[in-house]
Amino acid sequence: MDDLYIETKSGTLHIDENIATKYHLEKGTVSPFTSDRIVDKFGDFTREEPPKEEVSLNQGDDEIEEMGTGLMMSQSEIIDFTQADDSDIS
């Protein structure tokens, strides 16, 4: 883990590694208590986004249908919708 600092009006303050871990603090975010920016030792506030995972909308053999408005629903969702029912509720 990189050294993290809080940018305040009076300068930057070092954040202890245990505190950063406990409160899940990361560079490019703000402090949950003071709303000050959390930066690295160079004052960089750029957040490093994790790579995006591809998510499949298909769940099993249920085909996805795209409506004219861009709305995408599976066949079972369409059936639930037309019957005003929810198959996820037991």
Buried (B, 14 or more C-beta within 10 A) or exposed (E): EBEBBBBEEEEBEEBEEEEBEEEEBEBBBBBEEEEBBBBBEEEEEEEEEEEEEEEEEEEEEBEEEEEEEEEEBBEBBEEBEEEEEEEEEE
